[in-house]
Amino acid sequence: MNGRKKVETRAATEKFRDIKAGDVLILICGKEKNEKKVRAVRVFKSISALLGKYKVYQINPGVKTKVELIKMYHSFPGYREKIKKYGLIALEMQ
């Protein structure tokens, strides 16, 4: 919410595939809502491919290493399989 996180990522399922540059997303964290404009959208086949473009801290400022980031993704229910099947979508936010 404070702007440190520059890239929002999700498994690139059909639910997120229609998001495009210029769209405005409402991000909700607890009771806080924040509107962010999407600057660019990229799809990656794997976490490693994602990290070829972005630094770990751009994706999650609270995570320090690639290993921690992978553990984070794999901790989300079904994400290991979703990433394998759909890849990851990266939304660069303004």
Stockholm file with secondary structure:
# STOCKHOLM 1.0

chainA/1-94         MNGRKKVETRAATEKFRDIKAGDVLILICGKEKNEKKVRAVRVFKSISALLGKYKVYQINPGVKTKVELIKMYHSFPGYREKIKKYGLIALEMQ
#=GR chainA/1-94 SS CCSCCCEEEEECCHHHHTCCTTCEEEEEETTEEEEEEEEEEEEESSHHHHHHHSCHHHHCTTCCSHHHHHHHHHHSTTHHHHHHHHCEEEEEEC
#=GC SS_cons        CCSCCCEEEEECCHHHHTCCTTCEEEEEETTEEEEEEEEEEEEESSHHHHHHHSCHHHHCTTCCSHHHHHHHHHHSTTHHHHHHHHCEEEEEEC
//
